[in-house]
Amino acid sequence: MLDKRSPVDIPLNLPKARDHYFDGKWQKPSDGIYAESVNPSTGEVLGYYADGSVEDVNAAVTSASKAFPEWARTPPLERAKILRAVAEILRKHGPELAMIDAADCGNPIREMLGDAAIAAAQIEFFAGLVTEMKGSSIPMGPNAVNFSVREPYGVVGRIIPFNHPFMFCGGKSAAPLAAGNTIVVKPPEQASLSALRFAELVDGVFPPGVFNVVLGGKTVGAALVSHPKVDKIALIGSVSTGRAVMKAAAETVKSVMLELGGKNALIAYPDADPVEVATALVGGMNFTWCGQSCGSTSRAFIHQDIYEAVLDLVKVKIKAFRPGIPTDMRTTMGAIVSRQQFDRVMSYIEIGKSEGAHLLTGGTCPEDAELANGFFINPTVFTDVTSEMRIANEEIFGPIVAVLKWDDEALMLDHVNAVDYGLTCSIWTNDLKTAHRTASRVRVGYVWINEVSKHFLGAPFGGYKQSGIGREECFEELISFTQEKNIHINLGAQHPSRRN
């Protein structure tokens, strides 16, 4: 349930530890370098954290590799028991973790409170599946037995993004650990503090070396991906980062799971209710966390019959999202995570204008003096967008939605599928045949019909094309952290004298 307490009741309890965590201990960076953590909404320095090196990654991976055999031999139900204890810790300390992320990554505390429940649910989900990692038997006749078993890979490297730091740190560790792997987590360099606090909270719950955290930027990520003792890499990030991970992983032929970006479409047919479409257009953009979500429906294809009605409603509904200080429970829209990302988003607003798109609303920074030192952008909607424009093709990862008018279904679907991405799509129609037909024709991995933005635990989430490899939040995610081994036993021919 959403915690309704005020910010006064949820203190900003920053982690005391600011070093790497591996081998069940806090470890200082080998070269003594620390990076600055800045609150993107106020410019306030939240302190410093270890900025890792190749040596730090080597030490963490060595610890994880040493711990792996014993963790893999731990009975699955015992691993599940430990994971459930972690889920309970997350629920108990969810508000303080949410407050850390609100201050460190810029997402509103009101939304971050839900991340604890999601992460805990994911951990419990995979804990409940540990006895389902089953192999199969193959008939070989009376003189042989042939069967397969599933075994963990070994050391898994998890590289997580800045938009839901502690939720990903906890929830995305669940499947690898449940399967019997050990894990090294690299938190986002823009927002590392909640991962440190999470490590403080679970310290002593896992055997030493099973759960590890190494902080840092590209150097740490590259070292983790290329390390010969890391057996699988799982990344949530941009397409460009995904490509770099695949190239580096190829050197050691390691398995990868990639949940990458999207330029996702919302499609509204003429029979759809304009009120519902406008609500979905605004809600699906995830303006609450400034559109910094891979699943945001940042392209809205609206049929010409309802185009004007939808836009009139959008101008009203978008007023519910006003940038504010993320640690304030009243805030409905947070801050962009960093100066670099802020500048990138603002550049796309200028690109949209120069390409001839009409700025329906937003495109500016708020004038509130309280927000002057933060990276805030008002929710932005461009209309009269054409499919050739960059704002209709490139992932911006900011609070910008491009609205396109259509009247030719075949041409519209060609434009929907023309981008390199294929993560999500939201389809709005009251006609069952139209819904099914369109769902089968969009080249994406996750489709909503008369719904948007929601994830459903157990339903496989992942993309087509350059939006990634693999599926998460489902049984298949657990299985993906195992590898199959076949065992053949020759029983020998039965001796004639022993026959009945």
N, C-alpha and C positions, 0 to 999 in steps of 0.2 A: 504493500500500500504506500501511497505517496505520503511522505512525512510533511505535515503542514506547519512544522515549527518555523519560527522566524529565524533570520540569520543570527540574532543574538543568542538563540538557544543551540545553534550549531557552530561551535567555535572553529576557527581555522587552526587546526592542529597539525602543523607541518611536521614532516618526519625529522627526528633528531639525527638519524644516520644519513649521511650524504655520500657514502662510498659504495663500491660494488658489493654485491652479496653472492658469495659462492662458497662451497664446502661448508655450508652452515655457519659462516662467519662473515663479518663485515671486513672488507679488504680495501685498503687504500690504493689509489691508482699508482701504477708502477712508475710513472714519470712525474707524479705529484701535481698534475694539471687538473684544475676544476673549472667548470663552465658556469655561467650566470643564468639563473632562472628568473624570468621577468613576467610579471602579471600583464597580459596583453590588454587589459581594460583600464589599467591605471598607470602603467609604466613602472610600478613599484618593483624593486628587486626582492625576490622571495628567498634569496640565499644562493648558495652554490652547490654543485653536485659534481661528482667525479666525471672527468672526461676521459674515457677509456682509450687504450692503445691495443696494438696487436698482442703485446705481452699479457695484458689483462684478459683478452679473449682466450689466449692459449691456456692460461691458468684456470679460467672458469670451465672451459671445455674439458680439460684434464680432470677436474673435479667431477664433472657430470659423467664422464666416461668411466671413471673409477667407481662411481656409485651405481652405474647402470646394472651390472650383473645381479646385485642383491635386490634392487628394486624390481627387476624383471622376474625374479624368482618369488617375490612377495605374492602370496595368493591373491587373486583378483578381488575377492570380497574384502580382504584387508586393505587393499589400495582404495576400494570404494569407501570404506569406513573413514579413512584419512581424508579423502576428498569431501565427504559430507561434513567433516569437522571444519574444513576450510570454508565451505558454503555457509555454515553457521557463523563463522567469524565475519564473513562478508556482510551478512544480514545485520549483525550486531553493530558493526562499525561502518555501515554504508553511508550514513549521513556525513561523517567526518571525511571519508574518502571522496564523497561527492563535493564537499566544500573545497577540498584541495584541488580537485580538477576544475571547479568553477574559477578558482583564483589563478590556476596555472595554465589552463588551456582556453579559457574564455567562454565556455558553455554555461548557460544559466543553471544555478543550483537546483531550481525546481525540476528541470529535466534530468540533471545528473543523479538525483535521488533514485530515479527508476533504474539506473545502471546497476546498482547493487543487487536489486531483485533479479534483473536479467542475468547477471554473472552467476549469482547463486543458483538460479534455475538451470543454467547451462551445466554447471558443475554437478548438480544432483542428477541431471539427465544422463550424463556420461557415466557417472558412478553407478547408475541403475542398469547400464548396458554391459558391464564388464563380463558377465557370464554369456553374453551373446557373440563373443569373438570366436565363432566356431569355424572349424574346417569341414571337410566332407570325406566320405569313404567312397572308394571306387571298386566295384566288383571285379575280382581277379580269379575267381574259381576257388576250389577247396584247398589249394596248396600255397596260397599267398594272401597277404593282407596289405592293402594299399590305402593310405589315408593322408589327409593334409591337416596341418595345424597352422595357427596364426601366431606370429611372434612379433614383438616390438622391433623397431629399427635400431634403436640405440640412443644417441644424443640428437635431440630436435632443437633447432634454432628457431625461435619465434620473434619476428620483427613486427612490432605493432605501431599503429598510427596515432596521431595526436587528437583525433576527434572524440574518442571514448577511452582514455588511457587506462584507468583502473579496471573498467569493465572488460577490456580486451586482455589485460594482464592476467586477470583471474579466470574469466570465462574461456579464453582461447588456450589456456594451459591445460584445461580439463581433459580433452580428448587424448592428447599425447601422454599425459600422466596416467590416465585410466588404462591405456593400452600397455603400460609398462615401460615407456620411454622416460628418460630423464630430460630436462629442458633447460635451455639458456634463453632468457627473455632479454631482448633489447628494446627498452621503452623508447618513445619518441624523444628526440633531443629537445623539442619545443616544450614538452610537458612530461618530465620524468618523475616528479615528486610523489605522485600517488602510487607509483610502482614501488618506490622506496618504503612508503608507509605500509603498503600491502606486505612487503617482505618483512618489515618489523612485526606485523601482526601474525604472520604464519611462521615466524622463526621458531624452530623446534618442533613444528608439526610434522614436517617431512624429514626423513633421514638426511644427513648432510650430503650435499651434492645432487640431490634429486631436483630441487627447484633453485634456479640461480638467476641473478639479474646483473647484467653488465651494461653500464651507461655509456653514452657517447653518440657520435654522429656517424658519418659515412665510413670512417676508418674502422669503427667497431662492426658496422653492418657488413662491410666487405670481408673483414677477417672472419666473421662468423660463417658467412656463406661459403668461403673458399676453404675453410678448415677441413683437413682430411678426416678428422674424427667426428665431425658433425655429419650425421647420416641422412637427415631430412631438414629442409628449410620450409617454413610456412610464413608467408608475408601477406600483410594487408597494406596496400600502398598504391602509388601511382603506376601507370603503365610503363613509364620510363624506368622506374625503379624495378618493376617486374622483369623487364627485358635484361637489365643489368644483373639481376639475381640469376636468371636462367643461364646467361653466358658464363657467370662465375661458377655456378653449380655444375655446369657441363664438364669442367676440368676434373672433377672427382665423380662424375656421373651420379650425383645424388638426387634423390626424389625431391620435387618441389610441390607446394600447394600455394597458389597465388589467387588472392581476392583483390582485384585491381579496380581501375576506375570505370566510370560510366558516363555516357551522354544520353541519359534515359528519356524515353518518350512517354508522354501522357496523350492518349488518343481519345477524342470526344466525338461521337457520332451525333447526327442531327436529332435523334430521338432521346438523347440524354437530357436530364434535368439541368438547366444552366446553374441553378443554385448548388447542386451537388458537384458539378464540374468545377465551378469557381472555388468551392471549398477544397476540393482535391488538388486543384492547381496550386493554391497557396500552401496547403498542408504538405503536399508531396515534395515541395521544394526544400522542406526542412529549414525554414528561415530561423527557427529557434536557435539552431547552432550555425547560423549564417550560411546555410547551403553547403557546409563542409561535411558532406556525406556522399559516399560513392553511389548510393542508391537514389539520390535526389532526382526527381523528374524535371530536369532543367530544360526540356523541350516540350512545349504543349502544342499539339496539333488539334486545332479546334475547327469543326465544320463551320462553313460560312453561314449556315442557317442560325446558329446560336452564338456566333463569334462576338458580336457586339453586346449581346445580353450577358455573356460570360465576363467580358472585360469590364462592363459597368459594375458587376458584382465583385470582381477582383479588387477594384479600387476601394471598395468598402471593407472587404474582408482582410485585406493586407494591413489595415490600420491596427489590427490586433497585435502586430509584431513591431515593437518599438525597441531599439537598442537601449540597453541599460547596463548597470554594473552587475556582472554575473552572480556575485555573492548575495544579491538582494532577491528575496523570494518573489518579489513582484515583477522581476525582469522577465520579459517574454522573448527577447532576442539578445544574444551575447555578442562577443567580440571576435574578430578574425584573430587567428592564433599568433601571428607574428608580423613584423614590419614587412618582411619579404613577401608573405602571402597577401598582405593588404595592398602593397604596391602592384602585385600581379592582378588582383581583382580590379583595382581601379583602372589599370591599363586596358582591361577588357571592356569596361564601360566606355572608354574613349574609342575603342575599336568599333563597338556597336554603333555609336553615334556616327563615326566616319563611314561606316558601311551603309548608312541610310536607314537603319532601324529607328523606329519611333519610341522614345522614352516615355512610357505611360506613367511610371511613378518611380521614385527613388533615384539612384545614380549619384547620390550625394552623401556626405557625412553628416551626422546629426549635429545640431548647433548647441546642444546642451553643454554648458561650461563644465559640468561634472565629468563629461566624457572626452574632454579635449585632449587628454594624454593617452587615450586608448585607440585601438585599431577598429573603429566602428564604421559600418556602412549601412545606410538605410536599405530596406528590401527593395529590389530593383526588378522591374518588369519591362522588357522590350516587346513591342508589337510590330506588325508589318515586317516580320523577319522572313527572310527567304533561306532556302536550304543551302545556298552557296556561301552564306555569311559565316565568318569564323565563330561567332557567338552561337551558331547553330550546329557546329561540328566539333568544337574543342571543349574538353572538360575544363571548367573554370575553377571549380571547388570554392565557390563563393555565392553570395545571395543574389544571383542573377538568373532569371528565367526568360527564355526566348519563346514567344508565342507566334505560331505559324497558322495561317488560314488555309483550309483545303476544301476542295469540292470533288476531286477525282480520287477515289479510293486507291486504285492501283498505283497512281503516281505518289500519293501520300505514303503508302507502305514502302515504296522504293526509297523514298527520302528517309523514312524511319530506319530502314535497314542499311542505309548508305554509309553510316559512320563505322569506325573501326571497333567501336564498343558494342557490347551486347549483354548488359547486366540485368536491368529491370525494364518493365513496361507496364503502364496502367491504362486499361481499356474501359471506356465508359459507354454503355449502351444498354437498352432494355430488351434487345432482341437476342435471344439465346443463340440462334444460328450465326449472327454477326459476331457475337462474343467468341464462340468456339473457332470460327473461321479465322478471325484476326489473331487470336492467341496462337494458332498453328502457323501463322505466316510471319510473325515477328521473330527475328533471330536473336532471342535473349534467353537467359536461363531462369528468370523469375518473373512471373506474370501475375498482376492483380486484375481482376474484373470487378468493376464498381467498388474498388478499394484502392488504397495507395499507402505506401510507406511502411506498412506493418510487416514484422517478421513473425513467423510462427515456429516455435521450437519443435523440431522433428521434421520440418519441411526443408528440403535441401536448398541452400542458398549459394548461388555462384553464377558465373557468367559464361557466355559464348564469346567467340572471337578473342579480342585482346583484353577482355574484361576478366580473364583469369583461367585457372586450371583447378579443378576439384570442386567439391561441395562441402559446405560447412553447416553447422547447427542441426545435424541429422546423424543417423546411424552410420551413413557412409563416411562421415568425417572420422568417426572412431576407427572404422576399418582401414581408412587411408593411412593411419599411423601404425599399421601392422603390415607385415609381409608374409606371404604364404610359403610354407615349406612342405614338400611332399615326402612321405616316408613309406618305403616299400619293404615288407618283411616276407622273405622266402621261408615258408613253413616246411618245405621239402615234401617229396611224395610219401604218402602213407605206406609203411611196410606191410606187405601182404599178410604176414603172421598176426598183425594187430587188427586186421579187419574183423568186424563182427559177422 
